[in-house]
Amino acid sequence: MSQARHPQPSPVSLFSDGPALRLLDIAVAAQESGGRLPLDEAIQRYIRVVGDNWTAHWNCSVYAASGVLDFAAETVARLGTLDAFPPAFREKTARAAGAMDPAEYLRTLAELVRLLDRQGAPEYGELPMDGWEFLQTFPHLFGFDAVLMDEGDRSFADSVRSAVSAEHPYCYQPAAAYTTEAQRALVLFPGPDGLGPRLSWATRDRLRELIDTVDDHMRREHV
């Protein structure tokens, strides 16, 4: 006897990865934080991350992401169940919605995303950067933490030089990433501590030293 099959939402890939799952991750974290993490603030951070990254905004704007949630809501309402969706989407939607009807929850979440997007992203002084936002904003500086641990007793400048030289002649890729993130950190966090509260080594002086060391390599090896 053949088993009944649920009609698949189309296209399924919209619900296997991408903005719908990112927003549901944020919603689940807020829902399960016990009030510590307000949902609107979590979404505002998502809006800030996407808006501050030209590639992310070009690939999928916040407005388009809300449309994916709307499409999901309509599909759930039409099918009357989440069963046709990929497992991760089903699980995260159920956790975020709680006792609320899943279709109605997705529709409400989409409306909230659009509302907050129209208001614009707050400055960091108004809404501090959260942990996940830090990782999305400074992924290469965060990864450099492991490089420093591997370098042992070498000086900071030597560690930077070694990390960049190891990629030569294609070092322009990590070099550009390191210096771009370091310059951004200097602008966003102008105090002497720099990113020190999140990366112990990333004080303002060390960020400048990283930039100068990379620039020195590029002048010597890529003129």
N, C-alpha and C positions, 0 to 999 in steps of 0.2 A: 504494500500500500504506500503510495507516495505521500510524503509529508507536505502539509500546507506551507507555502512559502510566502513570506511577507514581501510586498513590492518594495523595491529599493528606492530611497530618495535619490534624485538625480540632480547634479552629479555627486556621487558618493564621496569623491575626493575632497569636496568642500568640508566634509565633516570628519575626515581622517587626519587632517593636519591643518595648520594655518590659523587665521584670526579667530574663528569660532572657538577653537580649543584654547587659545591663549586667553580669551576673555572669560571662558568658563573656568580656567585655572584661577584667574583673579577672583571671580565670583565665589568659587569654592573656598579660597583662602579667607575671604571676607566673611562668608557665612560661618565658617568654623573657627573664627578668631575670638568668638565670644564678645564681640563688640570692640575689640582692640583695634581692628582694621576696618574703618568705615568703607562701604562699597564705593561711594562716590569718589573718595580720595584715591582708592586703588585704581579706579578707571581713569581718573585724572592723570595718574602716573603713566598708565598705558598710552593715553593721548599724547603726553609729553614725549615719551620715547619715540613713538611713531612720527610725531611732528618734527622732532629734532633730527631725524635721520632721513635725508632726502631719498635714499634708495628704498627704505621701508615705506615712506609715504607714496612714492611713485608706484611701487609694486602693489600696495593695498592700503589705501587711505583709511582713516578711522570711519569715515562715512560709508565706505564700501564694506568695512567689517561689520557695521551695524546691519547692512543689507543682508549679509550672510546669516545673521541671527534671525532676521525677519523671515528669510526663506526657510530656515530651519523650523521656526514657529509655525509657518503655514503648512509645512510638510507633516509635522507632528499632529497638527489639528486635523489634517485631511486623513491621515492614516489612523488616528486615534491611539497611537502607541509609539514608544521609542524603539520598539524591537527591531525595526528595519535599519537602524543606524549602527555605525561602527561601535564596538564595545566601549572604547574610551569616551566617545561622545555620550553614549547612554549613561555611563557611570557618573560622569561629571555633571551632566544636566540634572540627574536625579539628586545628587548631593547638593547642588546649588539651589535647586527649586524647593527642596524639603517637602513640605505638605502642599505646596502650591502646584496647580496644574502645570505640567511642563511646557505646553504650548504658550500659555499665558505668561509664564515666567520668562521664556525666551523673548517674547514680544515686549515685555516690560523692560528687560535688560537692553534690548535694541534701542528702545525709546530713550532710556537713560544715557546710553552711549552718545546718541545724537545730541541730546540736550547739553551734556557736558562738553562735547566737541564744539558746539556753537559758542559756548562761554569762553573757550580758549584755555590753554594750559597755564596753570599757576607757576610763578617763579619758585626757585628752590628755597628762597627765604620764607615763602608762604607755605609751601608743602615740601618738607625735606625729602631727599632721595631715599628710597627704600632699598633693601638688599638686592632684590631681583633686578631693580632698575639700575643699580650700580653695575651689576654684571653685564647688562645689555649695553651700557654706556661706555664702560672701560674694560672690555673683554681682554685686550692685549696687555694692558697694565696688570690686570689680575693674573693673567697667565705668566707674566714676568716674575711673579712671586716665586713660582716653582724654579725658574732659572736661577734666581738668587740663592735658593736653598741648595741647588746642585753645585753652585760655584764655590761653596765653602768659604775659605778665608780670603779670597781675592777681593780687591777693592771694588767699590761699586762701579767706577768707570771701566775697570777691566772686565767686569761681568757684562756690562752693556756692550763693550767693544767685542767681546767674545761671542755674544749672542747674535750680533749683527754680522760679524765676519763669517760665522758658521754658515750663513745663508748666501754668501757672496758667490756668484755675481748677481743673484736674484734677491739681494738683501734690501732692495728698494721697497719690497712689499712689507716686511716687518718693520723696516726703518720708518716708512711713512705712517704705519699704524701706531707705533710707539710715540713718535713725535706729535702726531695729530691728537692723540688722546691726552698726552702730557700737556700740550698747549691748551686744550679745552679745560683740563682740570685746573690749570693756573687761572683761567678766566672765571670759571664757575666757582672756584673755592680759593679766593685770593689771600686768605690768611696764611701765616707761616706753617701751619699744620698741613695745608694742602689736603691730600687724600689720606693723611696719616691715621685718622680715626677708623678707616676701613682697610688700609694697606699700611702697615707700620713703617715701611721704608719710604713711602711716597709723600714725603714732606715737600714743601715748595722748593727748597734748595736742591733736593734730590731730583725732582722733576726737571728743574733747569739743567742740572748736571747730565741727566739722560739726554735732553735735547742737544746740549752742546757736544756731547760725546758722539751722538749719531751724526750730527752735522759735520764734525771733524772727519769721521769715516767717509762720508759722502764727498767731501772736498778732496780728500786724498785719493780715493779709489774710483771716483766717478766724475772726473773732470774731462 
